[in-house]
Amino acid sequence: MSEVVVSESRCKSCGFCVKNCPKGAISLAHSFNSAGYKYAVVDSEKCIVCGICYTVCPDGVFEIRE
């Protein structure tokens, strides 16, 4: 089964993924990454692995794994 993997250290809290996720499966963490940004978190219960987050992210935070 496919899954979305987040590279927390690359995230800069732009929010594009949060705004564009059709299932509302992405939110920003309450904690910060090493660069001082809140990072994207994917709720695997809601995620349908559509790849929109991968497409809209300017920082290459998301990876789709088979």
Protein Blocks (a to p, Z undefined) as FASTA:
>chain_A
ZZddddfklpgolommmmmmmnlpaccdfbdcfkopacddddfklpgolommmmmpmnlp
accdZZ
